[in-house]
Amino acid sequence: MAAQDAYEQQKLDRLILVPAAQAPLKPNDVLSSADDRLAMLHAAVEWDRRFEVSDFELRRGGISYTIDSARHFRTLYPNDDLYWIIGGDQLPQLHLWKDIVELARIVEFIFLERPGFPVKAQPDIPGLRLHRCDGHLLAISSTELRERVQHDLSLDYFVPHKAIVYIREKSLYRDHS
């Protein structure tokens, strides 16, 4: 839903979803394999021509720094305006991102407000171009979704159906002890 909101509101030509191999500011956040996360993402959006999936960060492995991906996409699309979509909860941490000043030159940021994380001030980063996306505010976290699976609660209306089917078929996020 967030991707759709950003796509529509910012009138983007395409939206490329890029799953991280390992987010640097969330070192313990990866609980499923790269292959499974990529397959779930493909299942979620394969029918929607507005969205593409890139396995760039997964193929590279290791810690996924946005600057590396931005450089990659700048090489692929040298004449396009590039945007990076983030949750509003990331704005206070943006100054911690690797090579943030260079990153701010390469991409413009679109931020989506998240419940419980009202955006109070724009980060003081030279050259930062920031666009607000007033999308649907959903208080859903990946942690909550995994807990729903562990407690046999439905993922319906939270996750695209084909991704739910994949999670069930692979018995992902279940405590196998």
N, C-alpha and C positions, 0 to 999 in steps of 0.2 A: 504494500500500500504506500509506503514511504517513497519507493522508487517511482511509482505511478504519479504520486503527488508532485514530486520534483520534475518529472518529465513533462507533465501537463502545465504546471504553473510557470516553469522557466522556458517553455516552448523549445525543448531540446530536440535535436535531430535523431539522436540515438542515446541509449543509456547502456553502458557496459558495466556489468556487475563483476567485481573482482574479489573473490574470497582470499583472505590473508592466509599465508602459511602459519605465521605466528605474529600476532600483534605485539609490538614492543612494550606497550603500556598495559597489556593484559597477559602476563606471562603464563598464567595457569588456565586460560580460557578455552583451549582447544581440547574438546572431549570426544571428537570423532575424527576418523581418518580424512586425509585430503581427498581421497577418491570418493568417500561417502558424501562429504560436504559439496564437492563439485557435482556429483550425481543428483543430490537433492536440489541444488540450485538450477540445474538443467531441467529437472522434472517440474519445478515450480514455474518456470517461464518459457518452456520450449514452444508453447502455443502462441506466445505473444511476440509479434514481430518488432515491437518497440525496443525490446531488451535483448542484449547479447551477453554472453558469459565469457570471461577471459580467465584462463588458468595460469597467467603469467606469474603471479606471486607463488602459486603452488608449485609450479615447475622449478622456480628458483630455489624454493625451500628456505629454511632458516627464518630469521626475523624479517618481516615484511615492512619495509619503510616506504611510506607514501611517495617520498621524493624519487625513489628508484622506479616506481610505477609511473609517476608523472613524466619522468625522462623517457621511459619506454613509449608511452602514448604520444608524447610530443614528437618522437621520431616517426611513429606510425602516421600521425596526423599533423604534419608540420604547419598547415595553414588553418587549422580549426581552432576555435575557442574551446579550451578545456575547462571543465568544472569538476570539482571533487565534492561529493555529497557527504555530509557528516551530521551526526546528531548534535543538537544544541548543547548537550552535556559535554561535548568535546571542546567547545570554545575556550573554557578556562584553562585547558591543557595544551591548547594549540601552540603556545610559545615553547613547549617542550619537544615538539616534533623535530625530527632530524632535518637540518638544513631548511628551516621554515622560511627564511627570507627568500632563498632561491625558489622554494616551492610556491610561495606567494606570487612570484614573477611568472611561473609556468601555468598555474591554474587559478581559477576563481573558485571560491568556496560557496556552496549552497548549504545552509544549515536548516535543519528541521527541529523545531522545538519539541522537547520530550517532556511528558508530565513529570513534575517534581524538579525540573531543571530549567526554570525561567531564565532567559538570556537577559542579563542586566547591563552588560557593557561589551563593546567590541574590543577584542584583544589589541594591544598596541604592538603591531607587527608592521614594519615598513612595507608599503606596497600591497597590503592585504586588501583584496576585493571580496566582499562578503555580501551574499544575497540570502534573505530570509525566505523560507518556504512555509507558508501557512497551510500545512497539510492537516490530515486527520491525526489528532493526538491520541496515540495508543500507549497505554501503560503496559507494554509487553516486553519482557526481557528474555534473552536466550536461556538464562538460568531458570526462569519461571516455566518456559516451555519444556525444558529437560525434566523439571520436577513434575510437571503434568504427566509426562510419559511414565516416569517412575511410579507414580501413584495411580496409574491406569485411568487418568482423566482425559477427556477428549481434546484433541488439537483442532477440531473443526472450528472454522471461523477465525482461527489464529494463523494457520499455515495453509498454503495451497494444497488441495486434495492429493495431487500426485506426489508431493513431498511427504505427506502423511503416509501414503501407501508405502513409499520407499522406507521410511522410518520403521514401520511395522514389519515389512518383509525382512529387513536386516536386523531387527531387534535392537535398534540403536537406543542409547541413553537408558538402558535397563541395567540394574545392578545384577551382575552375573555371578555374584559370590554365593 
